[in-house]
Amino acid sequence: MAVKAAVLASGGGSNFENLVRHAGGIGIDIEVMVTDQQDAHAIRRAGRLGVPVRVFQRGDFESGAAHEHAITEALHEFEVEYVLLAGYMRILSRHFIETYEHRIINLHPSLLPSFKGKNGIADAYDYGVKVTGVTVHFVDSGIDTGEIIAQEAIEISENDTLEVLEEKIHSLEYELYPKALKKVIEGVE
């Protein structure tokens, strides 16, 4: 039986769509896509894919706690077991993380622990490293500090522009995230 999951996304949603397309092979059912941006392109992707959407803009709530409480209520409504982050650009509170302890998984566009934070690709490129990559990890109360599930490296060639590197990273994300999630889900069964 498939594990019920939610995807949290803030932007374009290409990794969300990739997860939906691979869900059967991973062993998950994506029950809902949650976003904090009412104009996120991920909403249109979810509509095309038939995945329910819940929008919770931070500004619509009096506090961060109220915002996360609304998200948690939606996740309970859909009986979500795992929370998958795919470009979700908010830092989750300790309380939220403890609610889904060891069941929130993030995709990060660098080889952690290097280049943490929201600009991992550009930071690696600007620093001039010759190798970067993608990391899938459990979320803990730090920023990009949770237990690593999987990593894969990619070389940066002299001719790579930032845009070329971004394309390489995204292609690698599309391969690694489903494989890493399958590994986690098979370990649960």
SULSULVEN-V36654 format. One record per backbone hydrogen bond with DSSP energy under -0.5 kcal/mol. NH is the residue of the N-H (numbers start at 1). CO is the residue of the C=O. Records with the same first field share a line. If there is no record, write none. Layout:
# SULSULVEN-V36654
NH: CO + CO
This chain:
# SULSULVEN-V36654
3: 27
5: 29
6: 82
7: 32
8: 84
9: 7 + 34
10: 87
17: 13
18: 14
19: 15
20: 16
21: 17
22: 18
23: 19 + 20
26: 22
27: 23
28: 23
29: 3
31: 5 + 29
32: 5
33: 52
34: 7 + 32
35: 54
36: 9
40: 37
42: 11
43: 40
44: 40 + 41
45: 41
46: 42
47: 43
48: 44
49: 45
50: 46 + 47
51: 46
52: 31 + 50
54: 33
56: 35 + 54
60: 57
61: 58
67: 63
68: 64
69: 65
70: 66
71: 67
72: 68
73: 69
74: 70
75: 71
76: 72
77: 73
78: 74
79: 76
80: 75
81: 4
82: 4
83: 103
84: 6 + 82
85: 83 + 105
86: 8
89: 87
92: 90
97: 93
98: 94
99: 95
100: 96
101: 98
103: 100
105: 83
106: 137
107: 85
108: 135
110: 108
112: 110
114: 111
120: 117
123: 119
124: 120
125: 121
126: 122
127: 123
128: 124 + 125
129: 124
132: 154
134: 152
135: 108
136: 150
137: 106
138: 147
139: 104
144: 142
149: 136
150: 136
152: 134
154: 132
156: 130
157: 155
160: 157
165: 161
166: 162
167: 163
168: 164
169: 165
170: 166
171: 167
172: 168
173: 169
174: 170
175: 171
176: 172
177: 173
179: 175
180: 176
181: 177
182: 178
183: 179
184: 180
185: 181
186: 182
187: 183
188: 184 + 185
189: 185
